[in-house]
Amino acid sequence: MSERTQAQVVTEIHRERDELVSAVAGVRRDMTRDIAHLKEKAKRQLPMVAAAASLAIGAVVALRIRRARRRLPEATVRLRVGRYALIQHRT
């Protein structure tokens, strides 16, 4: 079977556990640093993103207003008699 003693196996397990703990700590440290870097980068880009978003929203609103104005034909009252009116619609 195995040539290792129980003490050797326990020592190896403790050593591997310590290596795992240090590796996890390194990954956490790297992730924290990367997240902080991404947050800083996002904060620097925020004014440009806000400007682009406001331009896009403004363009959408302008197009919807333009489309709504096209749908409503302009009308001219040609003759009014009491409550009745003769209306000419422009298309």
BARO-321815 format. One line per 8 residues: for each residue x, y, z of N, C-alpha, C. Coordinates in Angstrom, 1 decimal. Example, Ala and Ser with C-alpha at 12.3 -4.5 7.8 and 13.67 -1.06 7.14 Angstrom:
# residues 2
13.2:-5.7:7.8:12.3:-4.5:7.8:13.2:-3.3:7.8 | 12.8:-2.2:7.1:13.7:-1.1:7.1:12.9:0.0:7.9
This chain:
# residues 91
0.8:-1.2:0.0:0.0:0.0:0.0:0.9:1.3:0.0 | 0.6:2.2:0.9:1.3:3.4:1.0:2.4:3.4:1.9 | 3.5:4.0:1.5:4.7:4.1:2.4:4.7:5.2:3.4 | 3.7:6.1:3.3:3.6:7.2:4.2:3.0:6.9:5.5 | 3.4:7.5:6.6:2.8:7.3:7.9:1.7:8.3:8.1 | 0.9:8.1:9.1:-0.2:9.0:9.4:0.3:10.4:9.7 | 1.4:10.5:10.4:1.9:11.9:10.7:2.3:12.6:9.4 | 2.9:11.9:8.4:3.3:12.5:7.2:2.1:13.0:6.4
1.0:12.2:6.4:-0.2:12.5:5.7:-0.8:13.8:6.4 | -0.9:13.8:7.7:-1.4:15.0:8.4:-0.6:16.2:8.1 | 0.7:16.1:8.1:1.6:17.2:7.8:1.4:17.7:6.4 | 1.2:16.8:5.5:1.0:17.2:4.1:-0.4:17.9:3.9 | -1.4:17.4:4.6:-2.7:18.0:4.6:-2.7:19.5:5.1 | -2.0:19.7:6.2:-1.8:21.0:6.8:-1.1:21.9:5.9 | 0.0:21.4:5.2:0.7:22.3:4.3:-0.1:22.7:3.1 | -0.9:21.7:2.6:-1.8:22.0:1.5:-2.9:23.0:1.9
-3.4:22.9:3.1:-4.4:23.8:3.6:-3.8:25.2:3.7 | -2.6:25.3:4.2:-2.0:26.6:4.3:-1.8:27.2:2.9 | -1.4:26.4:1.9:-1.2:26.9:0.5:-2.6:27.4:-0.1 | -3.6:26.6:0.2:-4.9:27.0:-0.2:-5.4:28.3:0.4 | -5.2:28.5:1.7:-5.6:29.7:2.3:-4.8:30.9:1.7 | -3.5:30.7:1.5:-2.8:31.9:0.9:-3.2:32.1:-0.5 | -3.6:31.1:-1.3:-4.0:31.3:-2.7:-5.4:32.0:-2.7 | -6.3:31.6:-1.8:-7.6:32.3:-1.7:-7.4:33.7:-1.3
-6.5:34.0:-0.3:-6.3:35.4:0.1:-5.7:36.2:-1.1 | -4.9:35.6:-1.9:-4.3:36.3:-3.1:-5.4:36.6:-4.1 | -6.3:35.6:-4.3:-7.4:35.8:-5.3:-8.3:36.9:-4.7 | -8.6:36.9:-3.5:-9.5:38.0:-2.9:-8.8:39.3:-3.0 | -7.5:39.4:-2.7:-6.8:40.7:-2.9:-6.8:41.2:-4.3 | -6.6:40.3:-5.2:-6.6:40.7:-6.7:-8.0:41.1:-7.1 | -9.0:40.4:-6.7:-10.4:40.8:-7.0:-10.8:42.1:-6.4 | -10.4:42.4:-5.2:-10.7:43.7:-4.5:-10.0:44.8:-5.3
-8.8:44.6:-5.7:-8.0:45.6:-6.5:-8.7:45.8:-7.8 | -9.1:44.7:-8.5:-9.7:44.9:-9.8:-11.1:45.6:-9.7 | -11.8:45.2:-8.7:-13.1:45.9:-8.5:-13.0:47.4:-8.2 | -12.0:47.7:-7.4:-11.7:49.1:-7.1:-11.3:49.9:-8.4 | -10.5:49.2:-9.2:-10.1:49.8:-10.5:-11.3:50.0:-11.4 | -12.2:49.0:-11.5:-13.3:49.2:-12.4:-14.3:50.3:-11.9 | -14.4:50.4:-10.5:-15.3:51.4:-10.0:-14.7:52.8:-10.3 | -13.4:52.9:-10.2:-12.7:54.2:-10.5:-12.9:54.5:-12.0
-12.7:53.5:-12.9:-12.9:53.7:-14.3:-14.3:54.1:-14.7 | -15.3:53.5:-14.0:-16.7:53.8:-14.2:-17.0:55.2:-13.8 | -16.5:55.6:-12.7:-16.7:57.0:-12.2:-16.1:58.0:-13.2 | -15.0:57.7:-13.8:-14.4:58.6:-14.8:-15.2:58.7:-16.0 | -15.9:57.6:-16.4:-16.7:57.5:-17.6:-18.1:58.0:-17.4 | -18.5:58.2:-16.2:-19.9:58.6:-15.9:-20.4:59.9:-16.6 | -19.6:61.0:-16.7:-20.1:62.1:-17.4:-20.4:61.9:-18.9 | -19.5:61.1:-19.5:-19.7:60.8:-21.0:-20.9:59.9:-21.2
-21.1:58.9:-20.3:-22.3:58.0:-20.4:-23.6:58.8:-20.2 | -23.5:59.7:-19.2:-24.7:60.6:-19.0:-25.0:61.5:-20.2 | -24.0:62.0:-20.8:-24.2:62.9:-21.9:-24.8:62.1:-23.1 | -24.2:60.9:-23.3:-24.7:60.1:-24.4:-26.1:59.6:-24.2 | -26.5:59.3:-22.9:-27.8:58.9:-22.6:-28.8:60.1:-22.8 | -28.4:61.3:-22.4:-29.3:62.4:-22.5:-29.5:62.7:-24.0 | -28.4:62.6:-24.8:-28.6:62.8:-26.2:-29.5:61.8:-26.9 | -29.4:60.6:-26.5:-30.2:59.5:-27.0:-31.7:59.7:-26.6
-31.9:60.1:-25.4:-33.3:60.3:-24.9:-33.9:61.5:-25.6 | -33.1:62.6:-25.8:-33.5:63.8:-26.5:-33.9:63.5:-27.9 | -33.1:62.7:-28.6:-33.4:62.3:-30.0:-34.7:61.5:-30.1 | -34.9:60.6:-29.1:-36.1:59.8:-29.1:-37.3:60.6:-28.9 | -37.2:61.6:-28.0:-38.3:62.5:-27.7:-38.6:63.3:-28.9 | -37.6:63.9:-29.5:-37.8:64.7:-30.7:-38.4:64.0:-31.8 | -38.0:62.7:-32.1:-38.6:61.9:-33.1:-40.1:61.6:-32.8 | -40.4:61.3:-31.6:-41.8:61.1:-31.2:-42.7:62.3:-31.4
-42.1:63.5:-31.0:-42.9:64.7:-31.2:-43.1:64.9:-32.7 | -42.1:64.8:-33.5:-42.2:65.0:-34.9:-43.2:64.0:-35.5 | -43.2:62.8:-35.1:-44.1:61.8:-35.6:-45.5:62.1:-35.2 | -45.7:62.6:-34.0:-47.0:63.0:-33.5:-47.6:64.2:-34.3 | -46.7:65.1:-34.6:-47.1:66.3:-35.4:-47.5:65.9:-36.8 | -46.9:64.9:-37.4:-47.2:64.4:-38.7:-48.6:63.8:-38.8 | -48.9:63.1:-37.7:-50.2:62.4:-37.7:-51.4:63.3:-37.6 | -51.2:64.4:-36.9:-52.3:65.4:-36.8:-52.3:66.3:-38.0
-53.3:66.2:-38.8:-53.4:67.1:-40.0:-53.8:68.5:-39.5 | -53.2:69.5:-40.2:-53.6:70.9:-39.9:-54.9:71.2:-40.5 | -55.7:71.9:-39.8:-57.1:72.2:-40.3:-57.3:73.7:-40.4 | -58.1:74.0:-41.4:-58.5:75.4:-41.6:-60.0:75.5:-41.6 | -60.5:76.4:-40.8:-62.0:76.6:-40.8:-62.3:77.5:-42.0 | -63.1:77.0:-43.0:-63.5:77.7:-44.1:-64.8:78.5:-43.9 | -65.7:77.9:-43.2:-67.0:78.6:-43.0:-67.5:78.1:-41.6 | -68.1:79.1:-40.8:-68.6:78.7:-39.5:-70.0:79.3:-39.5
-71.0:78.5:-39.2:-72.4:78.9:-39.0:-72.9:78.3:-37.7 | -73.0:79.2:-36.7:-73.4:78.7:-35.4:-72.4:77.7:-34.8 | -72.9:76.5:-34.5:-72.0:75.5:-33.9:-71.4:74.6:-35.0 | -71.8:74.8:-36.2:-71.3:74.0:-37.4:-70.2:74.7:-38.1 | -69.2:73.9:-38.5:-68.1:74.5:-39.2:-67.7:73.7:-40.4 | -67.3:74.3:-41.5:-66.7:73.6:-42.6:-65.2:73.7:-42.5 | -64.6:72.5:-42.3:-63.1:72.5:-42.0:-62.4:71.8:-43.2 | -61.3:72.4:-43.6:-60.5:71.8:-44.6:-59.2:71.3:-44.0
-58.9:70.0:-44.1:-57.7:69.4:-43.6:-56.6:69.3:-44.6 | -55.4:69.7:-44.2:-54.3:69.6:-45.1:-53.6:68.2:-44.8 | -53.2:67.6:-45.8:-52.5:66.3:-45.6:-51.1:66.4:-46.0
